[in-house]
Amino acid sequence: MDITSSLVDAAIASGQLPDNSTTRQLSWNLCAGFIGTVNIIRVLGDTGDFTARMHSLVTVHLAACTAAESS
């Protein structure tokens, strides 16, 4: 969580991500999504592509940050 928070803070500080409440929640959401992805694969025995799932997770959250900046 600390590393993810640091990365998000650095992206906000450099202007790569907007400074809004959606972006500030990003590190928590990414960590929760990571844990959920690992658990769903393990619990359900799903052999889905972990990398593709994480890419989708990050893409959705970054899109939400961008959309929040526009509204």
C-alpha positions, 0 to 999 in steps of 0.5 A, a space after each residue: 500500500 505504501 509503495 502504491 500510495 507513493 507512486 500515485 502521489 508522485 504522479 499527482 505531483 508531476 501532473 500525470 494524474 489529476 489531483 481529485 478525490 477519485 485519484 487520491 483513492 486510486 492506491 486503495 482501489 488498486 491494492 484492493 483490486 490486486 487482492 481480489 484478483 489473486 483471490 478469485 484466481 485461487 478460490 475459483 480455480 480460474 486459470 485466467 490471465 493474471 496480467 490481463 486482469 491487472 491491466 484491465 483493473 488499472 485501465 478502469 481506474 485510470 479512466 475514472 481518474 481522467 473522467 473525474 478531472 473532466 467533470 
